[in-house]
Amino acid sequence: MGFEAAMRIFEATKGFPKEEVYSLTDQIRRSSRSVCANIAEAWRRRRYSNYFTSKLNDAEAEAAETQVWLDFAVKCGYLKPETARELHTTYDYIQGKIVNMILHPEHWVIKE
């Protein structure tokens, strides 16, 4: 789901103005991709509970950052409000799942 959301953002930002290429476009693409990357890193480090939850916290923060950039994109007129709402809802769902994993790492970490 996170990967698909990041790809939707990538496609949507192709239409952003050139002057945003190194600011809003770059920021929203980076943060949306970072959600997936941090989850992947957490998953591969699940032998270490503290590291696992730390990377999940990073993923949650990146998801929240992505939502802020979505708000900016709408306010600047680059993104349709309904598209942003759908993506916002997707990131709310992702954040909920991440928080559940943070609160209950014992269900996810590898016990040796």
C-alpha positions in Angstrom: 0.0 0.0 0.0 2.8 2.4 0.8 4.6 1.6 -2.4 1.4 2.2 -4.4 0.8 5.5 -2.7 4.3 6.7 -3.4 3.9 5.7 -7.0 0.6 7.7 -7.2 2.4 10.7 -5.8 5.2 10.2 -8.3 2.7 10.2 -11.2 0.8 13.2 -9.8 3.9 15.3 -9.3 5.0 14.9 -12.9 2.6 17.7 -13.6 4.0 20.1 -11.0 5.7 23.2 -12.3 9.4 23.2 -13.1 10.1 25.7 -10.3 9.0 23.1 -7.8 11.3 20.4 -9.0 13.9 20.9 -6.2 11.4 21.9 -3.5 7.9 20.6 -3.2 8.2 17.9 -5.9 11.4 16.6 -4.5 10.2 16.7 -0.9 6.9 14.9 -1.4 8.5 12.2 -3.5 11.3 11.8 -1.0 9.1 11.5 2.0 6.6 9.2 0.4 9.4 6.8 -0.7 11.0 7.0 2.7 7.9 5.5 4.3 8.4 2.3 2.4 12.2 2.3 2.8 11.9 2.7 6.6 9.4 0.0 6.9 11.6 -2.3 4.8 14.6 -1.5 7.0 12.6 -2.1 10.2 11.4 -5.4 8.9 14.9 -6.6 8.1 16.1 -5.5 11.6 13.2 -7.1 13.5 15.7 -9.2 15.5 16.4 -6.0 17.4 13.2 -4.6 19.0 14.6 -1.1 19.7 15.9 -0.7 16.1 12.7 -2.1 14.7 10.5 0.4 16.5 12.9 3.3 15.8 12.7 2.7 12.1 8.9 2.4 12.3 8.8 5.7 14.1 10.8 7.2 11.2 8.3 5.7 8.8 5.4 7.2 10.7 7.1 10.6 10.7 7.7 10.4 7.0 4.1 9.5 6.4 3.0 12.6 8.4 5.5 14.8 6.4 4.0 13.4 3.2 0.5 14.5 4.3 1.8 18.1 4.9 3.3 18.2 1.4 0.0 17.0 0.0 -1.7 20.0 1.8 0.8 22.4 0.3 0.3 20.9 -3.2 -3.5 21.5 -2.9 -3.0 25.0 -1.6 -0.6 25.8 -4.4 -3.1 24.5 -6.9 -0.9 21.7 -8.1 -3.1 18.8 -6.9 -6.8 18.2 -7.0 -8.3 18.2 -3.5 -10.0 14.9 -4.0 -6.7 13.2 -5.0 -5.1 14.7 -1.9 -8.0 13.5 0.3 -7.6 9.9 -1.1 -3.9 9.9 -0.5 -4.3 11.5 3.0 -6.7 8.7 3.9 -4.2 6.1 2.6 -1.5 7.6 4.7 -3.8 7.7 7.8 -4.3 4.0 7.3 -0.6 3.4 6.9 0.2 5.4 10.0 -2.4 3.4 12.0 -0.8 0.1 11.0 2.7 1.5 11.8 1.5 2.7 15.2 0.0 -0.7 15.9 3.4 -2.3 15.1 5.2 0.2 17.3 2.9 -0.4 20.2 3.0 -4.2 19.9 6.5 -5.1 18.6 6.3 -8.4 20.4 4.0 -9.6 17.6 6.6 -8.8 14.9 10.1 -9.1 16.3 12.0 -12.4 15.9 12.6 -14.1 19.1 15.8 -16.1 19.3 
